[in-house]
Amino acid sequence: MILVSGFITIDPANLDRATELVTALTTATRAEPGNIDYSFASTLGDPGRLRITEKWEDQAAIDAHMVAPHFVEFMGSAGELGITEVKIMKYDVTNESKLL
């Protein structure tokens, strides 16, 4: 399993547009083969920071996602958001267990 986690910092004035774009992206991505979880969330106290959390079965699923029409469309529209910082990391996970 692969986890993807990070954030995108945008101009907070563009949060409504980001919500529109991310909602469409999330809905389509969750239907992709190999996707286990896919979510964006606003960071409390920092409305311009969007937290990204993804869980995938394998690298092939991520590779297919990166060329999927809905992802390509999102990336093409991302310039509207006033992005100032991006940090997204990928983690290979060998074991998962309940914490709480």
N, CA, C and O atoms as a GROMACS GRO file, in nm:
protein
  400
    1MET      N    1   0.085  -0.117   0.000
    1MET     CA    2   0.000   0.000   0.000
    1MET      C    3   0.090   0.124   0.000
    1MET      O    4   0.199   0.124   0.056
    2ILE      N    5   0.040   0.229  -0.064
    2ILE     CA    6   0.114   0.355  -0.071
    2ILE      C    7   0.027   0.466  -0.014
    2ILE      O    8  -0.090   0.480  -0.050
    3LEU      N    9   0.084   0.545   0.077
    3LEU     CA   10   0.018   0.662   0.130
    3LEU      C   11   0.081   0.786   0.068
    3LEU      O   12   0.203   0.792   0.049
    4VAL      N   13  -0.003   0.883   0.036
    4VAL     CA   14   0.043   1.012  -0.014
    4VAL      C   15  -0.012   1.115   0.084
    4VAL      O   16  -0.131   1.115   0.114
    5SER      N   17   0.074   1.203   0.132
    5SER     CA   18   0.032   1.303   0.229
    5SER      C   19   0.109   1.432   0.205
    5SER      O   20   0.227   1.430   0.170
    6GLY      N   21   0.041   1.543   0.225
    6GLY     CA   22   0.108   1.671   0.209
    6GLY      C   23   0.009   1.784   0.209
    6GLY      O   24  -0.102   1.773   0.260
    7PHE      N   25   0.052   1.896   0.150
    7PHE     CA   26  -0.034   2.013   0.146
    7PHE      C   27  -0.004   2.098   0.024
    7PHE      O   28   0.103   2.091  -0.037
    8ILE      N   29  -0.104   2.179  -0.009
    8ILE     CA   30  -0.091   2.282  -0.111
    8ILE      C   31  -0.134   2.412  -0.043
    8ILE      O   32  -0.240   2.417   0.019
    9THR      N   33  -0.054   2.516  -0.056
    9THR     CA   34  -0.090   2.646  -0.002
    9THR      C   35  -0.137   2.733  -0.117
    9THR      O   36  -0.066   2.752  -0.216
   10ILE      N   37  -0.259   2.787  -0.102
   10ILE     CA   38  -0.319   2.871  -0.205
   10ILE      C   39  -0.353   3.008  -0.147
   10ILE      O   40  -0.348   3.028  -0.026
   11ASP      N   41  -0.388   3.100  -0.234
   11ASP     CA   42  -0.441   3.230  -0.191
   11ASP      C   43  -0.577   3.202  -0.128
   11ASP      O   44  -0.665   3.149  -0.196
   12PRO      N   45  -0.597   3.235   0.000
   12PRO     CA   46  -0.724   3.207   0.067
   12PRO      C   47  -0.845   3.269  -0.005
   12PRO      O   48  -0.957   3.220   0.010
   13ALA      N   49  -0.824   3.373  -0.082
   13ALA     CA   50  -0.934   3.434  -0.158
   13ALA      C   51  -0.988   3.337  -0.264
   13ALA      O   52  -1.098   3.357  -0.314
   14ASN      N   53  -0.911   3.235  -0.297
   14ASN     CA   54  -0.951   3.138  -0.400
   14ASN      C   55  -1.005   3.007  -0.341
   14ASN      O   56  -1.017   2.908  -0.413
   15LEU      N   57  -1.036   3.008  -0.212
   15LEU     CA   58  -1.080   2.884  -0.146
   15LEU      C   59  -1.210   2.830  -0.206
   15LEU      O   60  -1.225   2.708  -0.219
   16ASP      N   61  -1.303   2.916  -0.243
   16ASP     CA   62  -1.428   2.867  -0.303
   16ASP      C   63  -1.400   2.796  -0.436
   16ASP      O   64  -1.457   2.690  -0.462
   17ARG      N   65  -1.314   2.852  -0.518
   17ARG     CA   66  -1.280   2.790  -0.646
   17ARG      C   67  -1.204   2.659  -0.622
   17ARG      O   68  -1.227   2.560  -0.691
   18ALA      N   69  -1.115   2.660  -0.525
   18ALA     CA   70  -1.042   2.537  -0.492
   18ALA      C   71  -1.138   2.428  -0.449
   18ALA      O   72  -1.122   2.312  -0.487
   19THR      N   73  -1.238   2.464  -0.371
   19THR     CA   74  -1.337   2.366  -0.325
   19THR      C   75  -1.411   2.305  -0.443
   19THR      O   76  -1.435   2.184  -0.446
   20GLU      N   77  -1.448   2.386  -0.541
   20GLU     CA   78  -1.514   2.334  -0.661
   20GLU      C   79  -1.425   2.236  -0.736
   20GLU      O   80  -1.469   2.126  -0.771
   21LEU      N   81  -1.301   2.275  -0.759
   21LEU     CA   82  -1.208   2.190  -0.834
   21LEU      C   83  -1.177   2.061  -0.760
   21LEU      O   84  -1.176   1.953  -0.820
   22VAL      N   85  -1.152   2.073  -0.631
   22VAL     CA   86  -1.115   1.956  -0.550
   22VAL      C   87  -1.233   1.860  -0.535
   22VAL      O   88  -1.214   1.739  -0.533
   23THR      N   89  -1.354   1.913  -0.525
   23THR     CA   90  -1.472   1.827  -0.513
   23THR      C   91  -1.487   1.738  -0.636
   23THR      O   92  -1.511   1.618  -0.624
   24ALA      N   93  -1.473   1.797  -0.752
   24ALA     CA   94  -1.482   1.718  -0.877
   24ALA      C   95  -1.370   1.616  -0.885
   24ALA      O   96  -1.393   1.501  -0.921
   25LEU      N   97  -1.249   1.658  -0.851
   25LEU     CA   98  -1.134   1.568  -0.855
   25LEU      C   99  -1.151   1.452  -0.758
   25LEU      O  100  -1.125   1.336  -0.793
   26THR      N  101  -1.193   1.482  -0.638
   26THR     CA  102  -1.208   1.379  -0.534
   26THR      C  103  -1.314   1.277  -0.573
   26THR      O  104  -1.293   1.156  -0.558
   27THR      N  105  -1.428   1.323  -0.621
   27THR     CA  106  -1.536   1.232  -0.660
   27THR      C  107  -1.489   1.134  -0.767
   27THR      O  108  -1.514   1.014  -0.756
   28ALA      N  109  -1.423   1.184  -0.869
   28ALA     CA  110  -1.376   1.098  -0.978
   28ALA      C  111  -1.263   1.006  -0.932
   28ALA      O  112  -1.259   0.889  -0.972
   29THR      N  113  -1.173   1.057  -0.850
   29THR     CA  114  -1.059   0.977  -0.807
   29THR      C  115  -1.101   0.861  -0.718
   29THR      O  116  -1.046   0.751  -0.729
   30ARG      N  117  -1.198   0.884  -0.631
   30ARG     CA  118  -1.244   0.776  -0.543
   30ARG      C  119  -1.304   0.659  -0.620
   30ARG      O  120  -1.313   0.548  -0.567
   31ALA      N  121  -1.344   0.682  -0.743
   31ALA     CA  122  -1.400   0.574  -0.827
   31ALA      C  123  -1.292   0.500  -0.907
   31ALA      O  124  -1.323   0.402  -0.975
   32GLU      N  125  -1.169   0.545  -0.899
   32GLU     CA  126  -1.061   0.482  -0.975
   32GLU      C  127  -1.022   0.346  -0.918
   32GLU      O  128  -1.021   0.328  -0.796
   33PRO      N  129  -0.990   0.250  -1.005
   33PRO     CA  130  -0.937   0.123  -0.956
   33PRO      C  131  -0.807   0.148  -0.878
   33PRO      O  132  -0.722   0.225  -0.922
   34GLY      N  133  -0.794   0.083  -0.765
   34GLY     CA  134  -0.671   0.095  -0.687
   34GLY      C  135  -0.670   0.208  -0.586
   34GLY      O  136  -0.578   0.219  -0.505
   35ASN      N  137  -0.772   0.293  -0.589
   35ASN     CA  138  -0.780   0.399  -0.489
   35ASN      C  139  -0.853   0.347  -0.366
   35ASN      O  140  -0.963   0.292  -0.378
   36ILE      N  141  -0.793   0.364  -0.250
   36ILE     CA  142  -0.852   0.322  -0.124
   36ILE      C  143  -0.913   0.442  -0.053
   36ILE      O  144  -1.020   0.432   0.007
   37ASP      N  145  -0.845   0.555  -0.059
   37ASP     CA  146  -0.895   0.678   0.003
   37ASP      C  147  -0.831   0.798  -0.066
   37ASP      O  148  -0.716   0.791  -0.111
   38TYR      N  149  -0.906   0.907  -0.074
   38TYR     CA  150  -0.857   1.029  -0.139
   38TYR      C  151  -0.931   1.146  -0.078
   38TYR      O  152  -1.053   1.155  -0.090
   39SER      N  153  -0.858   1.236  -0.014
   39SER     CA  154  -0.928   1.349   0.048
   39SER      C  155  -0.841   1.474   0.055
   39SER      O  156  -0.718   1.467   0.062
   40PHE      N  157  -0.909   1.585   0.053
   40PHE     CA  158  -0.851   1.716   0.077
   40PHE      C  159  -0.922   1.775   0.198
   40PHE      O  160  -1.040   1.745   0.219
   41ALA      N  161  -0.854   1.857   0.276
   41ALA     CA  162  -0.918   1.923   0.389
   41ALA      C  163  -0.852   2.058   0.412
   41ALA      O  164  -0.731   2.073   0.392
   42SER      N  165  -0.931   2.155   0.455
   42SER     CA  166  -0.875   2.284   0.495
   42SER      C  167  -0.809   2.268   0.631
   42SER      O  168  -0.855   2.190   0.715
   43THR      N  169  -0.703   2.340   0.653
   43THR     CA  170  -0.633   2.337   0.780
   43THR      C  171  -0.693   2.443   0.871
   43THR      O  172  -0.700   2.560   0.835
   44LEU      N  173  -0.736   2.401   0.990
   44LEU     CA  174  -0.793   2.497   1.086
   44LEU      C  175  -0.696   2.610   1.112
   44LEU      O  176  -0.578   2.588   1.136
   45GLY      N  177  -0.746   2.733   1.108
   45GLY     CA  178  -0.663   2.850   1.134
   45GLY      C  179  -0.581   2.896   1.015
   45GLY      O  180  -0.517   3.000   1.022
   46ASP      N  181  -0.582   2.820   0.906
   46ASP     CA  182  -0.505   2.856   0.787
   46ASP      C  183  -0.584   2.815   0.663
   46ASP      O  184  -0.554   2.712   0.602
   47PRO      N  185  -0.686   2.894   0.626
   47PRO     CA  186  -0.775   2.854   0.517
   47PRO      C  187  -0.708   2.840   0.382
   47PRO      O  188  -0.767   2.784   0.290
   48GLY      N  189  -0.588   2.889   0.365
   48GLY     CA  190  -0.518   2.875   0.239
   48GLY      C  191  -0.435   2.748   0.229
   48GLY      O  192  -0.372   2.723   0.127
   49ARG      N  193  -0.434   2.669   0.335
   49ARG     CA  194  -0.354   2.546   0.333
   49ARG      C  195  -0.448   2.426   0.321
   49ARG      O  196  -0.528   2.399   0.410
   50LEU      N  197  -0.436   2.355   0.210
   50LEU     CA  198  -0.518   2.238   0.184
   50LEU      C  199  -0.436   2.112   0.209
   50LEU      O  200  -0.334   2.090   0.144
   51ARG      N  201  -0.480   2.032   0.303
   51ARG     CA  202  -0.413   1.907   0.338
   51ARG      C  203  -0.461   1.797   0.243
   51ARG      O  204  -0.580   1.786   0.216
   52ILE      N  205  -0.368   1.717   0.193
   52ILE     CA  206  -0.397   1.609   0.100
   52ILE      C  207  -0.363   1.477   0.167
   52ILE      O  208  -0.254   1.460   0.223
   53THR      N  209  -0.455   1.382   0.160
   53THR     CA  210  -0.431   1.248   0.211
   53THR      C  211  -0.485   1.148   0.110
   53THR      O  212  -0.601   1.154   0.070
   54GLU      N  213  -0.399   1.057   0.068
   54GLU     CA  214  -0.436   0.956  -0.031
   54GLU      C  215  -0.387   0.819   0.014
   54GLU      O  216  -0.285   0.808   0.081
   55LYS      N  217  -0.461   0.716  -0.022
   55LYS     CA  218  -0.419   0.578   0.004
   55LYS      C  219  -0.445   0.499  -0.124
   55LYS      O  220  -0.556   0.499  -0.177
   56TRP      N  221  -0.341   0.431  -0.173
   56TRP     CA  222  -0.348   0.357  -0.299
   56TRP      C  223  -0.302   0.214  -0.279
   56TRP      O  224  -0.220   0.185  -0.192
   57GLU      N  225  -0.356   0.123  -0.362
   57GLU     CA  226  -0.314  -0.017  -0.356
   57GLU      C  227  -0.169  -0.034  -0.400
   57GLU      O  228  -0.095  -0.112  -0.340
   58ASP      N  229  -0.129   0.039  -0.506
   58ASP     CA  230   0.005   0.020  -0.560
   58ASP      C  231   0.044   0.138  -0.650
   58ASP      O  232  -0.036   0.227  -0.677
   59GLN      N  233   0.168   0.135  -0.696
   59GLN     CA  234   0.220   0.242  -0.781
   59GLN      C  235   0.148   0.249  -0.915
   59GLN      O  236   0.131   0.357  -0.970
   60ALA      N  237   0.107   0.134  -0.966
   60ALA     CA  238   0.035   0.133  -1.095
   60ALA      C  239  -0.094   0.215  -1.085
   60ALA      O  240  -0.131   0.284  -1.180
   61ALA      N  241  -0.162   0.208  -0.972
   61ALA     CA  242  -0.285   0.286  -0.953
   61ALA      C  243  -0.254   0.436  -0.950
   61ALA      O  244  -0.329   0.516  -1.006
   62ILE      N  245  -0.145   0.473  -0.886
   62ILE     CA  246  -0.104   0.615  -0.884
   62ILE      C  247  -0.067   0.661  -1.024
   62ILE      O  248  -0.106   0.770  -1.066
   63ASP      N  249   0.007   0.579  -1.096
   63ASP     CA  250   0.047   0.615  -1.232
   63ASP      C  251  -0.075   0.638  -1.321
   63ASP      O  252  -0.078   0.733  -1.399
   64ALA      N  253  -0.176   0.552  -1.308
   64ALA     CA  254  -0.298   0.569  -1.386
   64ALA      C  255  -0.371   0.696  -1.345
   64ALA      O  256  -0.427   0.766  -1.430
   65HIS      N  257  -0.371   0.726  -1.217
   65HIS     CA  258  -0.435   0.849  -1.167
   65HIS      C  259  -0.371   0.974  -1.227
   65HIS      O  260  -0.440   1.069  -1.264
   66MET      N  261  -0.240   0.974  -1.235
   66MET     CA  262  -0.166   1.092  -1.282
   66MET      C  263  -0.195   1.128  -1.428
   66MET      O  264  -0.166   1.239  -1.471
   67VAL      N  265  -0.250   1.034  -1.504
   67VAL     CA  266  -0.284   1.062  -1.644
   67VAL      C  267  -0.435   1.057  -1.669
   67VAL      O  268  -0.480   1.070  -1.783
   68ALA      N  269  -0.512   1.037  -1.563
   68ALA     CA  270  -0.658   1.032  -1.576
   68ALA      C  271  -0.710   1.170  -1.618
   68ALA      O  272  -0.657   1.271  -1.572
   69PRO      N  273  -0.811   1.176  -1.703
   69PRO     CA  274  -0.862   1.305  -1.751
   69PRO      C  275  -0.901   1.402  -1.640
   69PRO      O  276  -0.875   1.522  -1.652
   70HIS      N  277  -0.961   1.355  -1.533
   70HIS     CA  278  -1.001   1.445  -1.424
   70HIS      C  279  -0.881   1.503  -1.350
   70HIS      O  280  -0.886   1.617  -1.304
   71PHE      N  281  -0.771   1.426  -1.340
   71PHE     CA  282  -0.650   1.480  -1.277
   71PHE      C  283  -0.584   1.581  -1.368
   71PHE      O  284  -0.540   1.688  -1.323
   72VAL      N  285  -0.575   1.549  -1.496
   72VAL     CA  286  -0.515   1.642  -1.593
   72VAL      C  287  -0.595   1.773  -1.597
   72VAL      O  288  -0.537   1.881  -1.604
   73GLU      N  289  -0.727   1.762  -1.592
   73GLU     CA  290  -0.812   1.882  -1.591
   73GLU      C  291  -0.788   1.965  -1.465
   73GLU      O  292  -0.778   2.087  -1.471
   74PHE      N  293  -0.778   1.898  -1.350
   74PHE     CA  294  -0.750   1.969  -1.226
   74PHE      C  295  -0.616   2.042  -1.235
   74PHE      O  296  -0.607   2.160  -1.199
   75MET      N  297  -0.514   1.974  -1.281
   75MET     CA  298  -0.382   2.037  -1.291
   75MET      C  299  -0.385   2.157  -1.385
   75MET      O  300  -0.317   2.257  -1.360
   76GLY      N  301  -0.462   2.149  -1.491
   76GLY     CA  302  -0.475   2.261  -1.584
   76GLY      C  303  -0.544   2.381  -1.523
   76GLY      O  304  -0.518   2.494  -1.562
   77SER      N  305  -0.632   2.356  -1.427
   77SER     CA  306  -0.706   2.464  -1.361
   77SER      C  307  -0.636   2.514  -1.235
   77SER      O  308  -0.673   2.619  -1.182
   78ALA      N  309  -0.538   2.442  -1.186
   78ALA     CA  310  -0.472   2.476  -1.060
   78ALA      C  311  -0.407   2.615  -1.062
   78ALA      O  312  -0.390   2.677  -0.957
   79GLY      N  313  -0.372   2.663  -1.180
   79GLY     CA  314  -0.313   2.797  -1.190
   79GLY      C  315  -0.406   2.907  -1.144
   79GLY      O  316  -0.361   3.018  -1.113
   80GLU      N  317  -0.536   2.879  -1.139
   80GLU     CA  318  -0.634   2.978  -1.093
   80GLU      C  319  -0.631   2.998  -0.941
   80GLU      O  320  -0.692   3.091  -0.889
   81LEU      N  321  -0.561   2.911  -0.870
   81LEU     CA  322  -0.571   2.910  -0.724
   81LEU      C  323  -0.467   2.994  -0.652
   81LEU      O  324  -0.475   3.011  -0.530
   82GLY      N  325  -0.370   3.048  -0.723
   82GLY     CA  326  -0.267   3.128  -0.656
   82GLY      C  327  -0.181   3.042  -0.565
   82GLY      O  328  -0.156   3.078  -0.450
   83ILE      N  329  -0.135   2.929  -0.616
   83ILE     CA  330  -0.055   2.836  -0.537
   83ILE      C  331   0.080   2.899  -0.506
   83ILE      O  332   0.149   2.949  -0.595
   84THR      N  333   0.118   2.895  -0.377
   84THR     CA  334   0.246   2.950  -0.334
   84THR      C  335   0.342   2.844  -0.281
   84THR      O  336   0.462   2.868  -0.272
   85GLU      N  337   0.288   2.727  -0.247
   85GLU     CA  338   0.373   2.620  -0.194
   85GLU      C  339   0.305   2.485  -0.215
   85GLU      O  340   0.183   2.473  -0.203
   86VAL      N  341   0.386   2.385  -0.245
   86VAL     CA  342   0.336   2.248  -0.259
   86VAL      C  343   0.439   2.156  -0.193
   86VAL      O  344   0.558   2.164  -0.220
   87LYS      N  345   0.390   2.068  -0.106
   87LYS     CA  346   0.476   1.964  -0.050
   87LYS      C  347   0.391   1.840  -0.036
   87LYS      O  348   0.303   1.832   0.049
   88ILE      N  349   0.418   1.743  -0.122
   88ILE     CA  350   0.342   1.618  -0.124
   88ILE      C  351   0.444   1.504  -0.123
   88ILE      O  352   0.532   1.497  -0.209
   89MET      N  353   0.430   1.416  -0.027
   89MET     CA  354   0.525   1.306  -0.009
   89MET      C  355   0.454   1.172  -0.028
   89MET      O  356   0.334   1.161  -0.004
   90LYS      N  357   0.529   1.070  -0.072
   90LYS     CA  358   0.478   0.936  -0.093
   90LYS      C  359   0.548   0.842   0.005
   90LYS      O  360   0.669   0.851   0.025
   91TYR      N  361   0.470   0.752   0.066
   91TYR     CA  362   0.523   0.658   0.164
   91TYR      C  363   0.480   0.516   0.128
   91TYR      O  364   0.362   0.490   0.107
   92ASP      N  365   0.575   0.425   0.121
   92ASP     CA  366   0.544   0.284   0.102
   92ASP      C  367   0.515   0.224   0.239
   92ASP      O  368   0.595   0.238   0.332
   93VAL      N  369   0.401   0.158   0.251
   93VAL     CA  370   0.357   0.104   0.379
   93VAL      C  371   0.350  -0.047   0.369
   93VAL      O  372   0.289  -0.102   0.277
   94THR      N  373   0.412  -0.114   0.462
   94THR     CA  374   0.411  -0.260   0.462
   94THR      C  375   0.310  -0.318   0.559
   94THR      O  376   0.272  -0.434   0.547
   95ASN      N  377   0.265  -0.238   0.655
   95ASN     CA  378   0.173  -0.289   0.755
   95ASN      C  379   0.080  -0.177   0.801
   95ASN      O  380   0.120  -0.060   0.809
   96GLU      N  381  -0.043  -0.215   0.831
   96GLU     CA  382  -0.140  -0.119   0.881
   96GLU      C  383  -0.211  -0.184   0.999
   96GLU      O  384  -0.253  -0.299   0.992
   97SER      N  385  -0.225  -0.108   1.108
   97SER     CA  386  -0.299  -0.159   1.223
   97SER      C  387  -0.374  -0.045   1.290
   97SER      O  388  -0.334   0.071   1.280
   98LYS      N  389  -0.480  -0.079   1.358
   98LYS     CA  390  -0.564   0.020   1.422
   98LYS      C  391  -0.490   0.084   1.539
   98LYS      O  392  -0.431   0.014   1.622
   99LEU      N  393  -0.492   0.215   1.547
   99LEU     CA  394  -0.427   0.288   1.654
   99LEU      C  395  -0.526   0.319   1.767
   99LEU      O  396  -0.495   0.298   1.884
  100LEU      N  397  -0.642   0.367   1.732
  100LEU     CA  398  -0.746   0.398   1.831
  100LEU      C  399  -0.876   0.334   1.793
  100LEU      O  400  -0.976   0.348   1.864
   0.00000   0.00000   0.00000
